Amino acid sequence: MSTLMAFDTSYLYFRAYFGVPATFRSPDGRPINAVRGTLDFIGRLVGQYTPDVIACAWDDDWRPAWRVDLVPSYKAHRVVEGGSADEEVVDDDLAVQVPVIRECLEALGLPVLGVPDHEADDVLASLARAHDGRSLVVTGDRDLFQLVDADTSVVYVARSVANHEVVTPETLTARYGIPPARYVDFAVLRGDPSDGLPGVRGIGEKSAVALVSAHASLKAIVEAALNPASGMTASMRAKVLADVDYLARAREVVTCVDALQLPPLTRTPPDRDRIAELTTRWGLGGALTRVADLIA
């Protein structure tokens, strides 16, 4: 069975930037900690899991307008103050490294995939759904737990890449008491402040699990809230009914688009001359070469 490893690239380079010492610099003094860290993360995981196919998902649009139209607060706290609506707050020392990271991935011959008006999450979902075999989605974003099924696992690196967790259907059932297919409903109810999704006011993780376990869908939860004889407490009914409109809109925002048309995952051999030039120019040590040797 073929194994796909798909990387949430922006998550990795943000994590590398904040987790790898800023003392890593190029020969001319520019920062390269995010570059070094991203390459080391990819190398460590590829070496551990030896996937047959590798893909790097890219945020062509980190905050798609259609999601913002549904929930205006979506990622609003990350927008540059006084900037355009699509300009994300990114430290200058990271911003200058992102093109270098992409250049390194291309030199390795790894497919870098983005789709206009969609986030990397949507690319990852589409890659996993289209792959005939096992899929390993590398991310620290728990919203992607919705992709977990018999064929897809999330390599969850929120704590660290070295001590990551492989999230399977059994993991989600043990942790939350719900099947993966209901994770989106749970996430909508609970909310996620890091994405500007408030959730239903007054409903935390335990209440969200209880509602999802007792009802077949968000629609069924709303129907129960509308029915005084449903058995739902008056307090819970009031909380749900106060945010009915949000529930309908947020589900579409949280749900990853999994049917994007993506190009074939063709991997070209690493360009050794370009790798040598990038290594020298940016002072990457053996980071880029190690990944090239693993995937060659």
SENUMI-808475 format. One line per 10 residues: number of its first residue (from 1); their letters; for each residue z, y, x of N, C-alpha, C, CB. Coordinates in steps of 0.05 Angstrom, whole numbers, plus 5000, padded with zeros to 4 digits. Last residue first. Glycine has a CB too. Example, Ala and Ser with C-alpha at 12.3 -4.5 7.8 and 13.67 -1.06 7.14 Angstrom:
# residues 2
2> sa> 5142 4955 5257 5143 4979 5273 5157 5001 5258 5114 4988 5282  5156 4886 5264 5156 4910 5246 5156 4934 5264 5181 4911 5226 .
//
This chain:
# residues 296
296> aildavrtla> 4954 5215 5319 4928 5208 5330 4920 5180 5323 4928 5212 5361  5005 5227 5304 4985 5224 5283 4957 5215 5293 4982 5250 5268  5035 5230 5351 5044 5213 5329 5022 5207 5309 5067 5226 5315  5008 5267 5382 5010 5239 5392 5018 5220 5369 5030 5237 5415  5018 5313 5352 4990 5303 5356 4990 5274 5365 4976 5320 5378  5073 5319 5358 5062 5313 5332 5033 5302 5334 5061 5338 5314  5074 5330 5413 5088 5307 5402 5078 5299 5375 5118 5312 5400  5046 5378 5418 5035 5354 5429 5048 5329 5418 5038 5354 5460  5081 5414 5394 5055 5409 5382 5043 5383 5392 5036 5432 5387  5127 5410 5430 5129 5407 5401 5102 5400 5388 5140 5432 5388 .
286> gglgwrttle> 5134 5417 5484 5120 5393 5476 5119 5390 5445 5134 5369 5488  5125 5487 5486 5135 5463 5499 5120 5439 5490 5165 5460 5493  5103 5532 5466 5113 5513 5446 5125 5488 5460 5091 5505 5428  5082 5584 5480 5105 5572 5493 5119 5551 5476 5125 5594 5501  5036 5605 5461 5061 5610 5446 5085 5598 5459 5058 5600 5418  4997 5591 5499 4998 5619 5489 5026 5625 5476 4976 5624 5469  5006 5536 5507 5009 5555 5529 5013 5583 5518 4984 5555 5547  4995 5516 5455 5020 5509 5469 5026 5529 5491 5020 5481 5481  4943 5533 5447 4965 5543 5430 4992 5539 5443 4964 5530 5402  4916 5502 5486 4915 5532 5487 4938 5544 5471 4888 5542 5476 .
276> airdrdpptr> 4927 5450 5469 4936 5459 5496 4937 5489 5498 4917 5448 5518  4902 5451 5420 4931 5446 5421 4942 5456 5448 4937 5417 5417  4849 5457 5435 4862 5479 5420 4892 5476 5421 4852 5479 5390  4842 5408 5460 4838 5433 5475 4852 5457 5461 4808 5439 5479  4852 5371 5419 4870 5372 5442 4866 5398 5459 4864 5349 5460  4854 5369 5355 4838 5384 5375 4855 5389 5400 4826 5411 5363  4865 5307 5322 4876 5331 5335 4857 5343 5355 4903 5325 5348  4813 5287 5276 4830 5282 5300 4841 5308 5311 4814 5267 5322  4821 5304 5207 4805 5303 5231 4824 5298 5255 4789 5329 5235  4829 5276 5145 4844 5285 5168 4826 5282 5193 4870 5269 5172 .
266> tlpplqladv> 4820 5290 5078 4807 5281 5103 4821 5293 5127 4777 5288 5103  4833 5284 5020 4851 5287 5042 4839 5275 5067 4878 5274 5036  4786 5321 4979 4795 5296 4991 4813 5301 5016 4771 5279 4999  4814 5379 4943 4793 5365 4959 4804 5339 4970 4784 5384 4983  4838 5378 4875 4842 5382 4904 4820 5368 4920 4870 5372 4912  4853 5404 4815 4830 5392 4829 4833 5398 4859 4803 5401 4818  4916 5390 4786 4898 5408 4800 4876 5392 4814 4914 5424 4821  4954 5365 4755 4926 5357 4751 4907 5377 4765 4920 5355 4721  5007 5381 4750 5001 5358 4767 4972 5348 4764 5019 5335 4759  5050 5434 4753 5023 5427 4745 5014 5404 4763 5003 5452 4747 .
256> ctvveraral> 5118 5426 4738 5097 5428 4758 5070 5420 4746 5104 5410 4783  5158 5463 4694 5141 5439 4697 5120 5444 4718 5129 5431 4670  5180 5514 4691 5193 5494 4708 5175 5470 4714 5219 5484 4696  5147 5539 4653 5151 5550 4680 5161 5529 4699 5170 5574 4679  5153 5508 4608 5126 5509 4620 5128 5521 4649 5108 5527 4604  5206 5517 4597 5197 5490 4603 5170 5490 4617 5196 5473 4577  5211 5571 4584 5220 5562 4610 5210 5534 4617 5250 5563 4612  5194 5576 4531 5178 5588 4553 5185 5576 4580 5182 5618 4554  5232 5548 4501 5203 5542 4498 5187 5552 4521 5193 5555 4472  5280 5573 4518 5275 5544 4522 5245 5537 4520 5290 5528 4501 .
246> ydvdalvkar> 5275 5626 4500 5275 5620 4528 5268 5591 4533 5302 5627 4541  5280 5618 4445 5255 5628 4456 5252 5623 4485 5252 5659 4450  5333 5600 4441 5311 5583 4432 5285 5592 4445 5309 5583 4402  5384 5621 4452 5364 5621 4473 5340 5603 4466 5376 5612 4500  5417 5615 4410 5415 5642 4422 5393 5644 4442 5442 5650 4435  5417 5561 4400 5401 5579 4382 5398 5607 4393 5414 5580 4355  5453 5543 4440 5425 5535 4440 5408 5554 4424 5422 5506 4429  5501 5568 4423 5490 5573 4450 5461 5566 4451 5505 5556 4471  5509 5546 4371 5506 5575 4375 5493 5582 4402 5533 5589 4372  5516 5493 4383 5493 5501 4367 5488 5531 4370 5499 5495 4337 .
236> msatmgsapn> 5564 5494 4411 5540 5487 4425 5515 5495 4409 5539 5457 4430  5599 5510 4369 5596 5526 4393 5571 5520 4408 5620 5521 4411  5593 5468 4333 5585 5495 4325 5581 5513 4349 5605 5507 4306  5567 5407 4361 5589 5426 4355 5578 5453 4348 5609 5428 4379  5524 5362 4328 5528 5381 4351 5549 5401 4343 5501 5395 4358  5518 5337 4281 5539 5327 4298 5543 5344 4323 5533 5299 4306  5482 5356 4243 5472 5339 4265 5494 5327 4282 5454 5356 4282  5491 5390 4202 5501 5363 4198 5493 5345 4221 5490 5352 4172  5467 5438 4214 5496 5437 4215 5508 5409 4213 5508 5455 4194  5411 5444 4251 5422 5427 4230 5452 5425 4232 5409 5399 4231 .
226> laaeviakls> 5395 5471 4296 5389 5483 4270 5402 5469 4246 5359 5484 4266  5408 5435 4335 5423 5460 4334 5419 5474 4307 5415 5478 4357  5369 5397 4326 5397 5390 4322 5414 5415 4319 5408 5372 4344  5325 5426 4343 5326 5416 4315 5355 5409 4308 5308 5392 4311  5337 5432 4397 5335 5456 4379 5338 5447 4350 5309 5471 4384  5333 5379 4413 5358 5394 4417 5359 5418 4398 5361 5402 4446  5280 5368 4403 5300 5354 4387 5328 5367 4390 5302 5324 4396  5257 5401 4441 5251 5406 4413 5272 5392 4395 5223 5395 4405  5273 5375 4487 5284 5402 4481 5279 5409 4452 5271 5423 4499  5286 5306 4468 5270 5327 4479 5284 5354 4474 5242 5327 4467 .
216> ahasvlavas> 5323 5269 4448 5299 5259 4461 5282 5280 4475 5282 5245 4441  5394 5274 4461 5370 5281 4446 5344 5275 4462 5371 5311 4439  5435 5259 4494 5439 5255 4465 5413 5260 4449 5461 5273 4455  5421 5273 4546 5427 5245 4540 5428 5239 4510 5454 5237 4552  5416 5328 4541 5392 5312 4547 5397 5283 4541 5385 5315 4577  5470 5341 4531 5449 5348 4511 5424 5330 4516 5442 5377 4513  5495 5324 4578 5504 5313 4552 5482 5318 4531 5530 5326 4543  5470 5355 4617 5468 5326 4618 5474 5314 4590 5486 5313 4639  5489 5405 4601 5460 5400 4601 5455 5370 4601 5447 5413 4625  5543 5400 4609 5534 5404 4582 5504 5398 4580 5539 5433 4573 .
206> kegigrvgpl> 5543 5395 4666 5554 5374 4649 5544 5376 4620 5584 5374 4649  5519 5445 4683 5507 5419 4689 5517 5397 4670 5513 5412 4718  5527 5492 4627 5527 5484 4655 5515 5456 4659 5555 5485 4667  5516 5541 4582 5511 5513 4587 5509 5508 4617 5485 5504 4572  5521 5596 4578 5544 5579 4570 5540 5549 4573 5550 5584 4541  5453 5608 4566 5480 5619 4571 5502 5601 4560 5482 5647 4558  5407 5567 4595 5419 5574 4569 5447 5584 4574 5419 5551 4549  5375 5597 4653 5385 5575 4637 5396 5585 4610 5407 5560 4652  5352 5636 4685 5380 5638 4678 5392 5614 4664 5384 5661 4660  5316 5636 4742 5316 5623 4715 5345 5621 4706 5303 5594 4717 .
196> gdspdgrlva> 5309 5653 4793 5309 5673 4772 5308 5661 4745 5287 5692 4776  5313 5614 4831 5286 5620 4821 5286 5641 4799 5274 5594 4811  5367 5613 4839 5351 5617 4862 5321 5622 4855 5352 5593 4881  5389 5600 4789 5389 5628 4797 5371 5633 4822 5418 5636 4804  5368 5559 4743 5367 5559 4772 5366 5588 4782 5343 5542 4783  5387 5519 4685 5378 5542 4699 5379 5540 4729 5394 5566 4691  5402 5480 4648 5421 5488 4669 5413 5514 4682 5423 5466 4690  5355 5475 4617 5381 5481 4604 5401 5492 4625 5392 5456 4591  5317 5462 4656 5313 5486 4639 5340 5494 4627 5293 5480 4617  5337 5414 4677 5335 5438 4694 5332 5464 4678 5312 5435 4714 .
186> fdvyrappig> 5332 5380 4632 5359 5385 4644 5358 5411 4661 5367 5361 4662  5277 5380 4628 5294 5389 4606 5321 5397 4616 5296 5368 4583  5263 5357 4677 5255 5384 4671 5272 5395 4649 5225 5384 4663  5285 5304 4675 5296 5324 4694 5288 5352 4687 5287 5317 4722  5267 5263 4646 5281 5284 4631 5292 5305 4649 5304 5271 4615  5244 5228 4681 5227 5240 4661 5240 5262 4645 5216 5219 4642  5288 5206 4710 5272 5228 4721 5254 5242 4701 5254 5217 4743  5344 5198 4664 5320 5188 4678 5304 5211 4689 5303 5170 4659  5413 5214 4679 5389 5218 4663 5365 5206 4679 5384 5247 4656  5458 5217 4711 5460 5201 4687 5436 5204 4668 5484 5208 4672 .
176> yratlteptv> 5459 5243 4759 5459 5259 4735 5463 5243 4709 5434 5275 4734  5465 5203 4799 5475 5230 4803 5479 5245 4777 5457 5245 4821  5440 5156 4780 5468 5155 4790 5480 5183 4791 5469 5142 4817  5390 5175 4768 5406 5163 4747 5435 5163 4755 5396 5135 4740  5372 5192 4818 5376 5211 4797 5393 5201 4774 5349 5220 4785  5371 5143 4846 5388 5165 4855 5393 5184 4833 5374 5179 4879  5333 5114 4817 5361 5104 4817 5380 5126 4826 5364 5080 4836  5287 5142 4830 5297 5141 4802 5326 5133 4801 5280 5122 4785  5305 5174 4893 5290 5155 4877 5299 5156 4848 5294 5126 4888  5306 5211 4950 5314 5211 4922 5294 5194 4906 5314 5240 4911 .
166> vehnavsrav> 5333 5206 5011 5310 5197 4996 5318 5194 4967 5298 5170 5008  5359 5260 5049 5364 5239 5028 5338 5232 5015 5385 5250 5007  5370 5276 5119 5358 5279 5092 5366 5256 5074 5328 5282 5095  5389 5292 5170 5406 5277 5151 5396 5280 5122 5436 5286 5153  5348 5320 5193 5358 5297 5207 5375 5279 5188 5376 5305 5231  5341 5363 5159 5320 5343 5161 5330 5318 5174 5296 5355 5179  5395 5378 5113 5382 5379 5140 5360 5359 5140 5403 5374 5162  5400 5393 5059 5423 5394 5077 5414 5395 5106 5440 5368 5073  5348 5390 5039 5363 5414 5035 5387 5416 5054 5373 5416 5006  5309 5350 5039 5319 5360 5065 5336 5385 5062 5295 5365 5083 .
156> yvvstdadvl> 5290 5293 5009 5304 5318 5004 5319 5328 5029 5325 5314 4981  5236 5265 4992 5251 5266 5017 5265 5293 5017 5232 5261 5043  5226 5235 4932 5229 5260 4945 5247 5257 4970 5242 5282 4926  5177 5186 4914 5205 5193 4922 5204 5221 4934 5217 5172 4941  5136 5150 4870 5141 5175 4884 5171 5180 4889 5129 5199 4868  5133 5104 4840 5115 5107 4863 5120 5132 4880 5086 5108 4853  5170 5109 4799 5169 5083 4814 5152 5086 4839 5157 5061 4796  5187 5178 4809 5182 5155 4792 5180 5130 4810 5156 5158 4775  5196 5247 4813 5205 5220 4821 5199 5200 4800 5236 5221 4826  5185 5298 4798 5162 5281 4806 5170 5252 4811 5149 5292 4830 .
146> qfldrdgtvv> 5231 5325 4789 5216 5317 4766 5193 5298 4772 5206 5341 4751  5248 5342 4837 5259 5316 4829 5244 5307 4804 5289 5319 4823  5232 5393 4845 5212 5372 4850 5223 5344 4844 5202 5373 4878  5277 5424 4841 5258 5423 4818 5238 5400 4821 5244 5450 4814  5301 5424 4891 5308 5402 4872 5291 5402 4847 5337 5405 4864  5272 5432 4951 5272 5444 4924 5278 5422 4903 5245 5458 4918  5262 5415 5000 5290 5420 4994 5294 5432 4967 5303 5438 5015  5215 5362 5013 5222 5389 5004 5253 5391 5003 5210 5394 4976  5164 5317 5014 5184 5329 5031 5190 5357 5023 5176 5328 5061  5148 5262 4979 5146 5291 4978 5170 5303 4993 5146 5300 4948 .
136> lsrgdharal> 5113 5206 4986 5138 5217 4996 5134 5248 4997 5146 5206 5024  5083 5155 4948 5083 5183 4956 5111 5192 4964 5072 5201 4933  5044 5095 4951 5071 5108 4952 5068 5137 4961 5089 5092 4971  4984 5095 4911 5003 5083 4930 5030 5097 4929 4991 5084 4959  4940 5138 4903 4942 5110 4895 4959 5095 4916 4913 5097 4892  4952 5204 4883 4952 5184 4905 4956 5156 4894 4974 5191 4925  4958 5239 4841 4931 5229 4847 4931 5206 4867 4913 5251 4857  5011 5253 4841 5000 5240 4818 4973 5227 4823 4997 5259 4795  5016 5279 4891 5031 5254 4885 5019 5239 4862 5061 5261 4879  4982 5323 4885 4978 5303 4906 4991 5277 4900 4988 5314 4933 .
126> salvddaehd> 5007 5350 4843 4980 5339 4839 4973 5318 4861 4960 5362 4840  5056 5364 4866 5055 5347 4842 5028 5334 4839 5063 5363 4817  5038 5397 4908 5052 5372 4914 5052 5353 4890 5082 5379 4922  5015 5439 4878 4998 5423 4896 5012 5396 4903 4993 5438 4922  5060 5458 4853 5039 5447 4837 5020 5430 4854 5023 5470 4823  5089 5476 4898 5101 5455 4880 5079 5442 4863 5122 5467 4862  5059 5518 4917 5058 5493 4932 5070 5470 4915 5074 5496 4958  5030 5549 4858 5049 5547 4880 5046 5520 4894 5078 5549 4869  4971 5584 4837 4990 5562 4836 5007 5561 4861 4975 5535 4832  4929 5619 4843 4946 5621 4818 4966 5598 4815 4928 5622 4794 .
116> pvglvplgla> 4890 5575 4883 4895 5602 4872 4911 5600 4846 4868 5616 4866  4921 5527 4923 4904 5531 4900 4910 5559 4888 4907 5509 4878  4922 5493 4987 4932 5513 4968 4912 5517 4946 4939 5540 4982  4933 5451 5040 4921 5454 5014 4936 5474 4997 4921 5427 5000  4912 5426 5099 4930 5447 5089 4918 5456 5062 4933 5471 5109  4908 5366 5134 4898 5381 5111 4920 5401 5102 4891 5362 5088  4910 5368 5205 4924 5361 5180 4913 5378 5157 4954 5366 5183  4893 5377 5256 4874 5364 5238 4887 5356 5211 4864 5339 5251  4921 5407 5291 4929 5379 5289 4910 5363 5271 4957 5377 5277  4900 5456 5279 4894 5444 5305 4901 5415 5306 4909 5459 5328 .
106> elcerivpvq> 4925 5465 5230 4896 5461 5231 4887 5449 5257 4881 5488 5226  4977 5473 5248 4971 5451 5230 4941 5444 5230 4981 5457 5201  4970 5520 5279 4979 5495 5292 4973 5470 5274 5009 5496 5297  4956 5556 5240 4937 5550 5261 4945 5524 5275 4937 5574 5282  5003 5558 5210 4979 5548 5198 4958 5540 5219 4967 5569 5178  5037 5581 5248 5043 5554 5237 5018 5542 5225 5065 5555 5216  5013 5630 5253 5014 5612 5277 5019 5583 5267 5035 5622 5297  5022 5654 5204 4994 5647 5212 4993 5628 5236 4980 5673 5219  5080 5656 5207 5067 5639 5187 5038 5634 5195 5068 5653 5160  5101 5693 5243 5098 5665 5252 5082 5648 5233 5126 5653 5256 .
96> valdddvvee> 5107 5741 5219 5087 5740 5241 5083 5711 5251 5097 5757 5265  5147 5730 5182 5120 5736 5173 5100 5733 5195 5119 5764 5161  5194 5726 5213 5182 5702 5202 5153 5707 5194 5198 5692 5177  5202 5778 5228 5201 5758 5249 5191 5731 5239 5228 5754 5262  5207 5804 5179 5183 5809 5195 5180 5787 5217 5185 5836 5208  5228 5764 5124 5234 5777 5149 5209 5781 5166 5256 5762 5164  5204 5775 5060 5203 5757 5083 5209 5774 5108 5174 5743 5085  5197 5781 4993 5214 5790 5015 5214 5768 5037 5243 5794 5004  5128 5782 4971 5154 5769 4973 5170 5780 4997 5151 5738 4977  5088 5812 4926 5097 5814 4954 5125 5804 4957 5095 5844 4965 .
86> dasggevvrh> 5068 5819 4876 5063 5793 4889 5072 5793 4919 5034 5785 4887  5077 5870 4860 5091 5848 4845 5087 5821 4859 5080 5847 4817  5087 5912 4918 5071 5901 4896 5085 5877 4884 5042 5893 4906  5150 5947 4929 5124 5935 4937 5109 5925 4913 5129 5911 4956  5199 5964 4914 5179 5984 4918 5152 5974 4926 5188 6004 4939  5225 5908 4944 5232 5932 4929 5212 5954 4936 5261 5941 4936  5192 5847 4940 5198 5870 4957 5203 5894 4940 5175 5875 4978  5222 5796 4901 5200 5815 4905 5209 5838 4922 5190 5825 4877  5263 5763 4890 5251 5760 4916 5228 5780 4921 5240 5731 4919  5278 5770 4838 5297 5780 4859 5285 5777 4887 5323 5765 4857 .
76> akyspvldvr> 5240 5744 4809 5238 5773 4811 5256 5784 4833 5246 5785 4784  5233 5690 4798 5232 5699 4826 5232 5729 4830 5208 5687 4839  5227 5707 4732 5221 5686 4751 5216 5697 4779 5196 5670 4742  5236 5744 4693 5255 5743 4715 5249 5723 4736 5283 5737 4704  5196 5734 4655 5193 5756 4673 5213 5756 4697 5196 5782 4658  5167 5679 4636 5195 5687 4642 5194 5709 4663 5212 5661 4652  5111 5685 4625 5129 5669 4608 5158 5676 4611 5124 5639 4614  5092 5717 4665 5088 5725 4637 5106 5710 4618 5058 5721 4630  5105 5686 4709 5120 5711 4705 5116 5720 4676 5111 5732 4725  5066 5646 4703 5095 5639 4701 5112 5664 4696 5104 5625 4727 .
66> waprwdddwa> 5020 5676 4710 5024 5662 4685 5053 5652 4681 5005 5639 4683  5024 5696 4762 5027 5714 4740 5033 5700 4714 5003 5732 4738  5062 5658 4810 5039 5661 4793 5044 5679 4769 5029 5634 4784  5086 5666 4866 5098 5675 4840 5075 5680 4821 5115 5701 4844  5058 5649 4909 5086 5640 4908 5099 5647 4881 5101 5653 4930  4998 5624 4918 5010 5644 4900 5039 5635 4896 4995 5647 4873  4990 5587 4956 4970 5608 4954 4979 5630 4936 4943 5596 4943  5032 5554 4993 5035 5573 4970 5012 5593 4971 5062 5587 4971  5010 5488 5009 5012 5516 5016 5015 5533 4991 4988 5526 5033  5025 5424 5035 5020 5441 5012 5027 5470 5019 5037 5432 4988 .
56> caivdptyqg> 4996 5381 5077 5014 5403 5078 5007 5422 5055 5012 5418 5105  4993 5310 5083 4983 5334 5072 5004 5356 5073 4973 5330 5042  4974 5246 5108 4992 5269 5110 4978 5293 5097 5000 5275 5140  4975 5176 5103 4961 5201 5096 4982 5223 5097 4948 5199 5067  5009 5137 5121 4980 5133 5125 4965 5159 5121 4969 5111 5107  5071 5152 5155 5053 5152 5132 5024 5148 5140 5056 5179 5117  5121 5138 5186 5093 5130 5193 5075 5129 5169 5094 5103 5207  5174 5154 5183 5162 5140 5160 5133 5130 5164 5162 5158 5136  5189 5176 5233 5207 5158 5219 5193 5142 5198 5229 5174 5206  5146 5209 5247 5154 5187 5265 5172 5167 5251 5169 5198 5289 .
46> vlrgifdltg> 5147 5244 5205 5123 5227 5209 5131 5204 5227 5100 5244 5221  5197 5268 5216 5193 5253 5191 5168 5235 5193 5190 5272 5167  5190 5293 5266 5212 5274 5262 5206 5256 5237 5238 5290 5257  5144 5326 5258 5144 5304 5277 5166 5284 5272 5146 5315 5305  5164 5362 5221 5142 5345 5214 5141 5321 5232 5115 5361 5215  5205 5386 5252 5211 5373 5227 5189 5353 5219 5215 5394 5204  5175 5408 5295 5195 5387 5300 5203 5372 5275 5221 5400 5313  5145 5446 5267 5131 5424 5281 5151 5401 5287 5119 5434 5307  5186 5479 5249 5168 5466 5230 5154 5442 5243 5147 5486 5219  5209 5497 5298 5224 5481 5279 5207 5466 5259 5243 5499 5264 .
36> rvaniprgdp> 5167 5526 5322 5179 5503 5335 5193 5485 5315 5198 5512 5357  5160 5566 5282 5138 5549 5290 5149 5523 5303 5120 5563 5310  5210 5590 5280 5200 5577 5256 5177 5558 5263 5191 5598 5235  5213 5611 5333 5233 5591 5324 5223 5576 5299 5259 5604 5318  5185 5649 5359 5170 5624 5352 5189 5603 5341 5155 5613 5376  5175 5719 5369 5191 5697 5359 5174 5672 5352 5207 5705 5334  5149 5744 5432 5148 5743 5403 5164 5718 5393 5119 5741 5393  5147 5747 5487 5171 5756 5474 5171 5754 5444 5176 5783 5481  5105 5724 5514 5105 5753 5512 5127 5764 5494 5078 5762 5500  5117 5669 5510 5118 5682 5537 5117 5713 5535 5095 5673 5553 .
26> srftapvgfy> 5159 5666 5450 5134 5661 5465 5136 5675 5492 5110 5671 5449  5225 5640 5440 5206 5662 5441 5181 5653 5457 5219 5687 5455  5285 5623 5414 5259 5612 5420 5238 5634 5418 5252 5587 5401  5328 5650 5394 5323 5653 5423 5297 5640 5431 5346 5641 5439  5340 5639 5343 5319 5660 5348 5313 5664 5377 5329 5686 5335  5349 5570 5329 5357 5594 5343 5334 5614 5348 5371 5588 5369  5336 5547 5264 5330 5544 5292 5336 5571 5307 5300 5535 5297  5346 5562 5211 5362 5541 5224 5358 5537 5253 5356 5516 5210  5311 5600 5192 5340 5606 5189 5358 5585 5204 5348 5607 5160  5263 5575 5204 5268 5603 5213 5298 5609 5213 5253 5623 5195 .
16> arfylystdf> 5266 5526 5179 5265 5527 5208 5272 5555 5218 5237 5520 5218  5265 5542 5125 5288 5528 5136 5289 5529 5166 5288 5499 5126  5214 5565 5123 5238 5581 5117 5263 5568 5129 5241 5586 5087  5183 5520 5135 5184 5541 5155 5207 5562 5149 5158 5556 5156  5195 5485 5091 5201 5477 5119 5203 5501 5138 5180 5457 5129  5176 5514 5048 5205 5508 5049 5212 5501 5078 5211 5484 5030  5122 5516 5061 5137 5541 5061 5167 5535 5062 5130 5558 5037  5108 5461 5055 5106 5475 5081 5123 5500 5082 5078 5482 5087  5125 5406 5034 5129 5432 5023 5131 5451 5046 5154 5433 5004  5082 5352 5051 5102 5371 5059 5101 5397 5043 5099 5377 5089 .
6> amltsm> 5073 5285 5036 5064 5312 5029 5087 5332 5035 5055 5314 5000  5051 5225 5055 5073 5243 5060 5063 5271 5056 5086 5239 5089  5030 5165 5025 5025 5193 5029 5051 5208 5035 5011 5205 5004  5014 5100 5041 5036 5119 5038 5027 5147 5045 5060 5111 5056  4982 5044 5012 4980 5068 5027 5003 5087 5021 4953 5082 5021  5000 4976 5017 5000 5000 5000 5000 5025 5018 5024 5000 4981 .
//
